[in-house]
Amino acid sequence: MRGSREKPIAEEGAEVSYRSLAFPGVLARMRSVPKPVVLDLGPALGSNLHALEHLGPRIYIADILSMADEELPLERAHAKSTGKQFWRWLFRNRPHERLDVILAWDLLNYLTLDEIRILIEDLQPHVVPGTLLFAVIAQGKEIPRTPPPYAIRSGSILVPQGQSPGQAPAPRYREPELRRALPGFVVDASYLLRSGLQEYLFAYRPEEEAPASEALEPASAGD
Amino acid sequence: MWKRPEDEENEPQQSTPAPFNAEKTPRPEPTRRGVATIGPSISITGELSGEEDLIIDGRIEGKVNLEKQNVTVGKAGRVKADIVAKNIQVEGQVEGNLLGEEGVVIHQSGKVKGNIVAPRVSLENGSKFKGAIDMEPRTSSGPRAAPGPKTPESEAKSPQKGTPSASPDAQAKGSIPPSDAAASGRK
């Protein structure tokens, strides 16, 4: 399940980029609809707007970890109600908005499985059959202490931005755990990269969801 | 939602609408004539309209409607209002929708919570934004409708929205160096 410790390809000096295998699926989905609707759970990056501009999308930028910092000063246990309030605000002009794509980048590594489940439950009104969720799950032992924003370069080239001040243990979520935390989503594609990153493209297809018993694999433990 | 710096909390607040102040700030003078500035000590509640470009370094709550003009929210500017203008630049903080006839730029120091509708949207690195950005393909230009509530009927999507997703076509879009993918990639 785990890749080797080979570093991602380096480009443009200090920038470290890698060729995503799952992200082209996101782009294909966006091309397949006249006005793609995208929810970016990460922070706003001008370069990403520029990269997706030609597809004429409507992009919702949630910046959820910033939301946690600024709007959830209490314990994360309060995330559910406050989170719902945030989503109501975000979609206030289009309460029936339906998402084509959710860009989670590597943010799921920074949430507990319960938090992931709550997040997806809160987004349920905006998820429809076919909604894609793009996620990068670290399978190595450590992740940057703060999540690096991901910049899109040249279609399938992704560049994690910035230098984190340190490392933190990676939760190393396994597929069954993620499927439990993402009710209604099935794995449309999954690629383990040599860098230790596992890219997932989940698709919301509740009718194909595996029975819960299949997803009851014990939680993974770090090495 | 944006955290206010502590020193702002201690600033004397003007509770009543203040008269419009056209005095210019020391910032680089705009090349265009007819630029009004709302200074840092000015607080306005209500709707602003006019035919001059506007620099906001004070506080505004309400609505800014300068469809044919340029609006800049300076670093000290705190706006809780929808802004309609030809071009909008944000260096300070805005909570409200931004409708830029030509474009919207959020600079590094800018924080915006709201929706943006403009043919061109630029977010500088370090800027903070939460909300929706409605973009058109680059080939399209011209004014667009302001963001607003929609009825469920108008929100009904085309049939293909509800269909299962297209499968990823990574291979079709370009070659993938085998070095990037371990053997377990699956579909």
Interface residues (C-beta under 8 A of the other chain):
Chain A: M1 G3 S4 E6 P8 I9 Y18 R19 S20 L21 A22 F23 P24 G25 V26 L27 A28 R29 S32 V33 P34 P43 A44 L45 G46 L49 L52 E53 H54 L55 G56 P57 R58 I59 Y60 I61 A62 D63 S66 M67 E70 E71 L90 R92 N93 R94 H96 E97 R98 D100 V128 P129 G130 T131 L132 G155 S156 D188 A189 S190 Y191 L192 L193 R194 S195 L201 A203 R205
Chain B: M1 W2 K3 I106 N115 V121 S122 L123 E124 N125 S127 K128 F129 K130 G131 A132 I133 D134 M135 E136 P137 R138 S140 P147 G148 P149 K150 P152 E155 K157 S158 Q160 K161 G162 T163 P164 S165 A166 S167 P168 D169 A170 A172 K173 G174 I176 P177 S179 D180 A181 A182 S184 G185 R186 K187
